Amino acid sequence: RSITSTSTLDLLTPIRACRPPLHGPPLLFDMMMHFHRRLPSAIVLTVLVASIITTHVMSEGPSRYLTSRTKGSNSILLPKGALSEIRSVIESSSTAQSQQPSSILSSSSSSIISSSTPLRGGATQTSAPATSSSVPKPIRVAFQGEAGAYSEKSLRELLGPNVIAVPRPNFESCYRAVASKECDYALMPIENSLGGSIHENYDLMLRYDLTIVAEHDFRVRHCLLTKPGMDVTKIKYAISHSQALSQCDNYLRARGITPLATYDTAGSAKMISSALKGDAFGREMPEGCTPDNTAAIASDLAGLTFGLECKQEGIEDDDSNFTRFLLLGRKGVAQHLNKKTPCKTSLVFTLPNSAGALYKSLACFSLRDIDMSKIESRPMSAALLNYLRFKNAVTYSKQATSSQKYGKDLPRFRYLFYLDILSSELDEGVQNALHHLREQSDYCRVLGSYPAKSRLVGPVAEAVEALNVANAGKPSTGDLRLKKLPSDEDEARQLKIGLIGYGKFGNYLSQQLSQHNVRCIDTLDKSKEAEENNVEYYPNFDMTNFLRGLDVVIITVPMIELEETLESLPVDKLRNKLVVEVCPLNVYPKTVLTRMLPSEADILCTNPMFS
């Protein structure tokens, strides 16, 4: 039980290191290394302990071992040497949840390899102690904005100075970075006490399969930043995000400073800094603004980042300006919450278009004395609305008497309800309430159970603590940031995309993919249509040249022609390519593609109905 969070591969590596003296069958260990993803960690530890026992039995004599059994009992006497070695393995494994995998591996290897290992005939072989690396795994956290933005300052408050902050240009790129495993977490603003909810992030939480692992209420304190040594009386303009300017309106009016909106708070500080250095980005400042007459309104962290002087801090008109941030990750932390930890659970659900539906849904929680801290409604996205229409159409098409019900039950405008409750998802009362709610709702999803009030639990807390311990007493190296991710270059790269079939939908796709290098092929002459969209046309007999060098192949033929089209293709040329089909939602295209295409081809089944 103590090693359930340890990956099997971390336990297999010390086994492989000890294999020769353990006398285990080589084939067994090779098979375990090959199938490690399918083996539970407990099985691996059992084999390791059994191998240790076998080693000592072989060295001390099987007859002594067999005759030491207690009559009338299932207990056995272990060889003395095996007992201490097994204890060291168990102790190493019991610390699995409080250490990084690399530390677990090192400690396990050290405890086994460094000991005197009995060999056949009673001889021993002493290995040199393994040096365990105490360097913890770095944590990458994505945030929206320039370096020094309020999101980064909130990140430092919650997670400390030793995590790597990764600035991203927009909210969705933060979600994408975590979903693609380029970052471990993303810190996203969800609501502001003055400006209200940030609806884009609500919608993105539904689009990406991430879960909330922590929250943080950040106190926004605006600072007036200028070039070093500038006289405050010479400030004519203040540049910042429009929302920040509106929150400092009284301060600016009292001093006769003209507000000019830009794209970002920290970005405004970067403009002034770049203008002082003569960089090209400095020319992005609004007309009439120079470093000699302009100040930026941003965080004090932005001033430190870009070398500007903070003339005054806390210039906002209302000191109750707080922004709530959510820390999003790929795995939840609900299992790490206990009764003593104040926690929240966030969920989203839809309701039927009937009288009293919202009242009945909230009663699921109130009748069980579950406290709610927030509820908000949002219009449903087109993709989710189409999904519910399709789901209801399939459900009610089986009932002849209710064939029209789904059309009336799904009006043009439907709403999602976001709800926060002050309990863990794993509490029995909450589980019953969620079961009750799902009986009434077409769609219900738990966005995460997490500790309240800036607390950290589980892997997040352990990883942050490991970084803090490893860096304790070391001189500060400044704010850790990663300017670019590997995918940034991939997004800028032009793909070579081939469209098989250039009908109306193929024509539409070529317009949507105009930033890439697109070519098409069709049984009919589509050269004129292709030329209008700047698409290279290939005749049907030139299929080999058409497929040469492509990254993506999109099959846009009708579903009835799909199998015939695939039979005419040189499928060997589709190896290491992404093959996309756009037939109506059906299992048939997937079956045909997986049967006829080589295993090295990636397959993406899509449906235009869901955008």
N, C-alpha and C positions, 0 to 999 in steps of 0.2 A: 504493500500500500504506500510505503514511503517513497517509492521511486516511480510512481505513475506519471510524473511530469517529466521524467528523464527519457530522452529518445533511446530507442533500442540500439542504434548505431553507437551512441556514446558508451554503452556497456560492452558492446562487442569488440571495440578496439582494444581495451586491455586484455580481453580474452585472447584475441589473436596474438598479442605481444607475449602472452604466457603459454602459448599452445605447445611448444616443444617439450618443456618440462612437465606439463600437466598430463601427458600421455593420452590426451583425448584423441579419438579417431579424427585424422585430418579432414576427412570428407564431411564429418558433422559440422566442424567449424566453418569450412568453406561454404556449406549450404546455408548456415546461419548468416554469414556475411552477405550471401547472395539474396536471401529472402528476409533481410532484417526489417523491411517495411511491414511485413505481415506477422512478425513475431511480437508478442507482448513482452515488455521489459522484464516482468516477473519470471517468464520462462528462461530468458537469457541468464538471469541471476541464479536461477535454480541449477542450470547446466554448469555455471561457473563454480558454485559451491560443491556440486557433485564431483566435478573434476578435481577439486582440491582434496576431497575425501579419498577419491580413488588413488591419487598420487601418493598420499601418506600410507594408505593401506598397502600399496604395492611395495613401498620402501620398508615398512615395518613388519610385513608378513601377513598374508590373508588368513592364515590359520589362527593367529592371535586375535584378529578382529572377529572372526566367526565364532570362536569359543567364548568370547566375552559377552555374548548376548545373555540377558537375564531370562531365565526360564519362566514361562508363563506370562511373558510380557512382550509387547511390541517394541520396547525401547532397545537401543543399541548403544554401545560405548564407542565414542569417536576416538581416533588416535589423538594424542596430546598435541602434536604439531599442527594437525588440521584445525583444531578448535580455535587457536589464536588467530590463524590465518582467515578462517571464516568470519570471526568477530570483526577483523579489520575491514573485510569486504562489506559486511552489513553496516558498519558504522559509516563507511564512506558513502554507501548508497543512501543512508538515512538523511544525509545532508543535501539530497538532490534538489529539494525545493528552495533551499536558501542559497544555492550557488548557481553560477552560470554553467552551461554544459561543458565548456572547456575546463573549468575548475573541477567539475565532477570527474571528468576523464582523467585529469592529471592526478587527482588524489587517489582514484581507484587504481590507476596504473602504478603509482608510487607505492601504495600499500602492498601490492602483490609482487611487483618486480623487484623491489628493494629487499624483500625478505629472502632468507636462505631457503631455496627450493629443493626439496629432497628429490634425488634421482634414483634410478634403479640401482640396487645393490647397497643402499644406505648412504651413498655419497651425497654431498650437497654442492650446490652451485650458487654463489652469491653474486647478485647483480648490483650494479651501481645504482644508488638512489636516483629516481627520476625527478627532475626539477619541474615543479608545477608553476605554471604561469598564472600570475595574479592579475593580469590585465583583463578587465571585464569587457564584454562586448559593447561597442558604442551604440548609442540610441539616436536615431535620426527622427526628427519631428518636423513635419511640414507646417508652414503657416502662410497665409496670404499677405502679400505686401512686400515692400522693400525692407532691407536690413534696417533694424532699429524701429520697426513699426510697433504699434501698441500690441499687436498680436505676439510679437517676439518678446516684448517685455512681460506680457502675461505668461508666456511659455516659461520664461526664466523664473518668475515667481512660483509657478506650480512645480516645475521639474528641476530647478536649480541651474547652476552655471556650467555643468559638465556634459549636458546633452548637446547634440549637434543640431542647430537650427537650420532649416532649409527653406529659404524664401521662395515662394511660387507666385506667378503672375496673376492667378485668379483662384476662386474657390474650387472649381472642379479639378484643376490640376493638383490640388492638395489631396482630394479624394482619390484621384487616379494614381498618385504616387504611393499611397498606402495600399491600395488594392493590387498594384503591380509589384509590391514588396520592395520598392526602392526606398521607402521610408517605413519606419515602425509605427508611427502615430501621426495624427494631424490634429492641430488645435484650431478649432473653428468657432468664430463668434456666432451666437444663436439669437441673442436678444440684447437690447440696450434699454436702460431704465428711462431714457428720454426719447430715443428714436424708435423704439418698438422692436418687433421681430425682424430678423433677416431672413426673408422668405426663401431666398435662393438656397440657403443651406438646409432648410426643411425639405425642399424638393430633392436635393442631392442625396440626402440620407436615404431616400427611397430608391434612388437609382443605383446606389452602390451598397454592397453587402458588408458594411462596416458596423461596428457596435460601439456604444458609448462606454468608456471605462473610467471616466472621471469628469468632474466639472470644476470650474473656477470662476468666482466673481471678482472681476478686475476693476479697481478704482481708476477711472480715467482722469489724469491730471495733465492739462495742456500747458505747454511751455512756449515762451517766445524766444526763438533762436535766431541769432544774427552772426555775422562774421566776427571774429575776435576783435575786441577793442572798439566796436562801433558805438556811437552815441545814440541812445534811445530816441532822442528828440528828432533825429534825422530819418526815422522810419516813416515812409509814406504808404507802403503797401505791405499787406500780410497775405501770404499764399499758403493754402492748405486745402484739404478736402472740404467740400461744401458743408458737410455736417459739422465738422470741427469749427469752421468759421461761424456758423449759426450759433454754436454753443458759447462762443466768445464775443458775441455781438455787442453787448454793453461795454465790455473792456475796450474794444476797437473804436466804438463811437466816441467814448470819452476822450480818446487820444487823437481823434481825427485820422485814423488809419483806414485806408480803403481795402476791403477784403477782395481777393481775387481767387476764384476756385481753381484747383488743379486736381489731378487724378488721385493723389494720395498724400497723407500727412508726412510720412517719412520721405516720400518721393520729392516733396517740396524742399526738404532739407538737403536732399541729394542735388537738386537743381542749383541751389546757392553754392554748395561746395564745388560742384563741377564748374560753375561759372568762375569761381575764384581760381581754379586750376587751369582755366581755358579749354576745358573738355567740350566736346560737341554737345553733350547732354545739357550743358548749361544754357545753350541757346533755346531750350524748350521753355524758358521762363516767359510768363505773359509779357505782352508788349509794354514797354516803359519801365519794366522791373530790372534792376541791377543789384548786385550784392551790396552796393553802397546805400540803397534806399529801401531795401526789402528785407522783411523778416519772415521766417517760417513758423507755423504753429504745428508742433509735433511733440513727441515724447522726449524726455531728457536722454533716453537711450539713443535716439536718432541724433541728438546733438553730439554725444560722445562718439558715435559711429562715423559721422561726417566732419568732425572737427569744428563744430560751431559752438558759440558761447550762449549759455542760457541766461537771458536777461531777467526773466521772471518766471516763476513756476506757479501753477494753479490759477491761470487767468480765466478759467471757465466761469460763466455766470452762475451756474448751479453746482454745488458741491456734492449733489446726490447722483452724479453721473457714473453709473456702473454698467459694465458689459459682462454678460454671462458667456463663458467659453465652455465648449465641450471637447474633451479629449477622445478621439476616435481611434480604434484599433481593429485588427482583424479577429481577435478573440476576446470574448467577454470575461468579466471578473465576478459574475454572480456567485460562483461557487466559493469565492474567497471572502464573502461577506458573512458577518456573524451578527448575533442579536445585539451586541454592544455597539456596533458601527451604524451611525445614522446613514440611511441610504435612500436612493430614489430609483424608480423604474419609469422609463419613458416608453410610451407606446403610441401607435397610430392605428386608426380604424375608420371604416366607413359605416354608414347606417342606411337602412332602406328609407325610401321616401314615403313615410307613414307618420301619422299623428302620434306624438309621445315617444318617438324612437330614441331621442337623446335622453329623455328622462329615464327610460327603461335601462339604457346603457349605463348611466351614472349610478343607477340603483344597484347594479352589480357590485359596486365598490362600497357605496354608503351603507348598504344593508349588512356588510361585513366589517364595518367600522374601519375602513381603509381611507386614510386621509389623502386628499388631492391638493396639490399645490399650484396646478396650472391646467388650463384647457384653452385650446385655440383651434379655430377652423381655418382651412385653406382650400381653395378650389383644387379639384383633382386634376392631375396631368392627363393629357390626351392618351398617352400610352397605357396608363392604368385604367382609364375609362374604357378603352377598347378591349383591354384584357377582361374586364368584368362583363362587358357586353357579350364577348365570345363565350365566357364561362357560363353565363346565364342562358345564352342561346343553346348551348350544348345540353345544359341541365333540363331546360323546359321543352326542348324538342322531343324528348322522350315521353312527354305528357301531352297527348293530343288536346286535351281540354284546356291546357294552360299555355298553348303555343304563342300567345300574344302577350303573356304576362311580363316577360323580360323587357319588352319594348316600353311598357308603361312604367315599370319599376326603375328604369334608368333614364332620367330626364337628361337634357343637354348639359345642365350644370349640376355636378355633384360635388360634395365636399368631404375632405378628410378632417378628422378630429385628432389633434395631438394632445395627449394627456400625460401629466406627471403625477405619480403617486408616491407617497412617502413610506414605501415598503419594498422589500426585496421580491424579485420575481419568483424565488424559490419558496417563499412563505406559503403555507398551506392555504390561508385565506385568499392570497393573491392568485394562486393556481386555480382555485375554485371560481374566483371572479372572472379570470380570463376564459375559463371554459364556458362560463355563463355568457360572457360577451361574444365569444365566437359563434354561439348559437344564434345571435341576433345580427351579426355583421357578415357582409360578403368578404371583407378583407380586414385582417387584424395582424399587426406585426409588432413585436417587442423590439424597440430600438436599443435597449440595454438596461441592465441593473448595475448601479455603480454607487460608490460612497459619496455622500453629500459634503458640501463645504470644504472643497479643496483637499480632501483626503485621498491618499493613494493606497491601494491594496494589491495583493497578488503579484504577478510577474512585473507589473509596472513599478511598484514600490521596491521590489527586490533589485531590479535592474538599476534604478536611480540610486538606491543605497549603496550598491556595489561600486558605482561610479564615484560617489562621494567619498567612500572609504579609500578607493584607489588613488584619488587625487588629494586626499587630506595632507596638508602641510606642504604641498607643492606650490611654487609660484604661479600666479594666474597668467595664462597665455592670452587673455582677452576673450571676447565672445567667440565661441566656436560656431562657424557657419560653413555651409556647403553651397556654393553659388550655383552649381549646375548638377543635373542628374543625367545618367546615360541616355535616358529616353528623350531628352531635349534635342539631341542630335537626330534621333530617329524621326521625331515629329517634323523636323525641317527637311528631311530627306524626301525626294520625289520617288514615289513608287511607280513601277511599270505595271499597269492594270490592263487586262484583256477582257473584253465583253464578247461572249459567244451568244450571238443573237442581238440584232440591233433594231428591235421594234420600238414601240412607244416607251416602254419602261427602260430599255437599254439606252435610248436617246436621253431620257430624263436623268439616268444615272451618270452618263458622261458629262452632263452639265454640272451635276453636283460634285463630281470628282475632277473638275477642271484644273485644280492645282497640281494634279499628277499627270504623268505621261500615259495617256489612254489610247488604246487601239481597239478595233472591233472587227468581227468577222460574221458573215451572214450568208445564207444560201441565196439570198437575193442581192442585187446590186444596190448597196447603201452608200456608195461613194459620195454622192451629193449631200446626203444628210450628215455624213461624217465630216465632210469638209466644212460645213456650216458651224459645227461645234469644235473645230480644230482637233478632230480625232483621226488617227491614221486607219485607213480601211484596208483589209486583206480579203481577197476572194476566198471562197470556201475550199478550193483545191490547194491553197497555200497554208494549210493548218500547221505544218511543222515550223515554218518560219514565224508564224503568228505566235506560237507558244514559246519561242526561243527568248530567254532572258526575262520572262515575266515573273513578277513577285506574286500577283494575285490574278486568279481567273474567276470571273463572275459569269455564271450560266443563267441567262435571262430568257430561256425558251419556255414555252408552255409546258406544264407538268406532263401532258400526254406525249410530248416529244423528248422528254428528259432521257429515257433509257436509250432511245435510238441515237440521240446526240452523243451520249457517252460511248456507245459502241463504235462510232465513227472517229473518235479521238485516239491519237497515239498516247495511251495512258502512261507509258513510261516517261513521257515528257512532262508529266504532272508531278513528278517526285519533287519534294521540298518546296512545293508551292501551296498557297492558300487557295482552296477551291470553295467558292461561295455559291449557294443556290438561293433563288428568291421565289420558289414556288409557294402556293398557298400552304398554310400550316397543315402538315400531314406527315405521318411516319414513312410514307412511301419514298420520298426523295432521300431521306437519310438511309433507308435500307438499300436503295439502288447505289448510292454513292459509296457507302462502306463496302459493298460487295464488289464494285467494279473498279474502284480506284486503288492505287498502290498504298501500302500502309505508311509510306513516307509522306504522303500528302495530307495536309491539314484540311478539315472540312468544317464549314460554317453554314448552318441551316438558319435562314432568316425568313421574315415575312413582312412585306411592305405594309400590311395592315397595322403593325405595331410601330411604324415609323423607324 
